[in-house]
Amino acid sequence: MAPGFTRFDVEKFDGTGNFGLWQTRVKDILAQQGILKGLQETKSAKVDNDAWEDMQVQAAATIRLCLADQVMYHVMNEDTPKGIWDKLANRYISKSATNKLYLKQKFYELKMQEGSDLVEHVNAFNQ
């Protein structure tokens, strides 16, 4: 391993897991690599053009490496990390009224089993 290089394992997103959790982990990796700004649509005045292009390429590659093949097919033609990020968010974050109704129903039906752990109970709801 190169000095200063840390490896992080993130389970590849296959379209069935918790997208929000995966998204947070990938953002953390981008931040750790110093390329989180690559998700922005426009470059900062502080960043020169070559560094911006490198940041964009690295961020896009990092995101793609965290995707399973069946999800990768949907973003293969996107050139920018912002484009990849937005396309994934539009596909996997449901903001419909039906989804909100489902979540409300799930919340109202939620009951904690006697003797169970509160943290496990909350995590079960958040999945």
Phi and psi in degrees as a GROMACS rama.xvg file:
@    title "Ramachandran Plot"
@    xaxis  label "Phi"
@    yaxis  label "Psi"
@TYPE xy
-71.0045  149.931  ALA-2
-60.6296  137.017  PRO-3
80.3183  2.51797  GLY-4
-99.6136  125.312  PHE-5
-120.581  135.669  THR-6
-100.738  135.072  ARG-7
-120.629  134.226  PHE-8
-101.721  120.211  ASP-9
-121.395  129.94  VAL-10
-61.9483  133.164  GLU-11
-63.7944  134.497  LYS-12
-77.4017  122.885  PHE-13
-109.648  9.04878  ASP-14
92.1124  -7.297  GLY-15
-111.767  -17.9687  THR-16
-84.0579  -165.57  GLY-17
-82.2  104.755  ASN-18
-64.2445  -41.523  PHE-19
-60.7179  -40.9075  GLY-20
-66.3686  -44.9482  LEU-21
-60.277  -44.299  TRP-22
-60.2421  -42.0868  GLN-23
-64.1249  -41.7732  THR-24
-64.9152  -40.9536  ARG-25
-67.1005  -39.9528  VAL-26
-60.2297  -39.418  LYS-27
-63.2419  -39.8519  ASP-28
-65.4123  -44.4103  ILE-29
-60.7304  -40.1093  LEU-30
-65.4531  -42.7833  ALA-31
-61.8881  -35.8292  GLN-32
-81.487  -7.21488  GLN-33
77.5232  22.9164  GLY-34
-124.187  18.9886  ILE-35
-61.0889  -32.5228  LEU-36
-62.9558  -16.756  LYS-37
-64.1355  -17.4332  GLY-38
-77.2895  -13.7021  LEU-39
-72.2852  152.147  GLN-40
-74.3218  -35.5353  GLU-41
-121.315  152.983  THR-42
-80.9844  146.756  LYS-43
-72.8699  150.292  SER-44
-64.4466  -22.4423  ALA-45
-76.3824  -18.0619  LYS-46
-100.873  130.126  VAL-47
-77.6135  165.526  ASP-48
-61.3301  -43.2322  ASN-49
-64.0116  -44.0043  ASP-50
-63.9576  -38.0362  ALA-51
-64.139  -45.3053  TRP-52
-62.2474  -43.0004  GLU-53
-62.0372  -42.6061  ASP-54
-62.3266  -41.7998  MET-55
-63.5579  -45.965  GLN-56
-63.6972  -45.4446  VAL-57
-64.9942  -41.8759  GLN-58
-65.8789  -44.1998  ALA-59
-62.1359  -42.9666  ALA-60
-64.178  -41.7165  ALA-61
-62.0626  -44.1883  THR-62
-63.2106  -46.7128  ILE-63
-62.3619  -36.8649  ARG-64
-67.2252  -16.0955  LEU-65
-97.6848  14.0213  CYS-66
-115.156  141.48  LEU-67
-74.8228  160.165  ALA-68
-54.7686  -44.2383  ASP-69
-65.3711  -23.5989  GLN-70
-88.9409  -35.5406  VAL-71
-57.185  -35.6017  MET-72
-57.602  -29.8728  TYR-73
-77.5617  -18.9202  HIS-74
-122.627  8.90703  VAL-75
-57.6803  -34.1912  MET-76
-89.9739  0.57422  ASN-77
-81.2212  133.623  GLU-78
-94.142  -26.4942  ASP-79
-110.08  151.425  THR-80
-61.606  -36.0548  PRO-81
-62.8726  -41.4503  LYS-82
-63.4366  -43.4167  GLY-83
-62.4372  -48.9882  ILE-84
-58.5625  -47.9634  TRP-85
-66.2265  -40.2423  ASP-86
-64.656  -41.5111  LYS-87
-64.9221  -44.1308  LEU-88
-62.396  -43.5434  ALA-89
-63.6423  -32.1814  ASN-90
-81.4636  -36.6445  ARG-91
-112.632  -6.16833  TYR-92
-104.374  110.885  ILE-93
-90.7969  123.319  SER-94
-117.924  19.7316  LYS-95
-75.7478  161.699  SER-96
-62.8556  -35.7675  ALA-97
-61.6573  -43.9556  THR-98
-64.5935  -41.7927  ASN-99
-63.0854  -40.9256  LYS-100
-63.7085  -42.9435  LEU-101
-59.4838  -45.054  TYR-102
-65.1104  -38.8073  LEU-103
-62.928  -44.5044  LYS-104
-62.5188  -43.8329  GLN-105
-60.9089  -40.3314  LYS-106
-65.6337  -45.8961  PHE-107
-68.209  -27.8015  TYR-108
-86.4278  -6.38348  GLU-109
-67.9902  125.349  LEU-110
-135.112  134.658  LYS-111
-87.5419  131.691  MET-112
-73.3689  139.925  GLN-113
-62.1393  133.598  GLU-114
85.2174  -1.43348  GLY-115
-87.3229  162.992  SER-116
-80.8299  134.206  ASP-117
-62.8122  -41.736  LEU-118
-62.8851  -44.0845  VAL-119
-62.9946  -38.1858  GLU-120
-62.5006  -47.3917  HIS-121
-66.5342  -41.1962  VAL-122
-63.3654  -36.9874  ASN-123
-62.8219  -38.2975  ALA-124
-69.5886  -38.3637  PHE-125
-73.9543  -12.0518  ASN-126
